[in-house]
Amino acid sequence: MINASQIKPEMPVVCSKDGQFGVVDHMQGADTIKLNKDKNGQHHYIPLSWVTSVEDGKVKVDRPGDEAMQDWSTTPPH
């Protein structure tokens, strides 16, 4: 299990193919990562359960970037 306290603002978020698709804004609650706004001014949210590791200053997730961007949310979980 990933320790959410390791995830810090401005860390790059990289996909399973090592491509960066986001940057951490902050942890939203205990199990959601809020990403910085994209070029359209939209925040996105990904579940902590996607994270496979936090190392070398990066948050790595378990899926390719295009899949992650299809599956992320534009609203925080309730």
N, C-alpha and C positions, 0 to 999 in steps of 0.2 A: 504494500500500500504506500502511495506517495504521501509524504508529509507536506501538507499545504503551506506550512510556514517557510518552506524552501522557495516558494514561488514569489518572486518580487516584481514590483512595477518595472516596466521597461525591458523585461527579459524577452528575447525573441521566442516565438512559438514556431517550432519546426515540425514538419510532417514526417511520416515514416520513410520518405525518400530524401530527407534532410533539407528540403526546401522550406524557406520561411514563408508563412502565410499570415502571421499576425504578431502583435506585440502585447504583452500583458499590461493592462491598465491597473487592475488590482484583483484580489480575491473578492468575490461577491458571496458572502456567507461562507459556509464551511466546505462546499463542494462544487462551486462554479467559478470559472475564471472569466472575468470581464476583459475583453480585448480593447485596445485603443481604437478610436474611430478610424474607419477606412477613408478612402479618398472622397466618398460621398457623404462623409460626416455621420456614419452609422456605426454604433457600437455593436459588437457581436459577443455571444456568450458560449462557452464550451464547458462541458462537465469535467470535473476533476478525474472521473473514471476513464477518460480518454488518455490521460497522461501515463506514459510508460517510464519516463525518467526525467529527472532534473539534474543536469550535469553540464559542465563547461559553460555555465551561465545561460543555458537554453532549456526551454520546456519542450520535451519531445512527446508527440502523440502517436497513437497506434494506427493511423490511417493516412493515406495520401492526401495532399493538400486540397485537391479538387473535391474529394469526398468530404473532407472536413468542412469545406466552405459550403457544400450542399446541405450538410447536417447541422451546422451551427444555428443558434437561435438569435433573433434580433430583439428579443424581449427577455428580461431576467426571469428565472423560474420563480414560481410562487411558493 
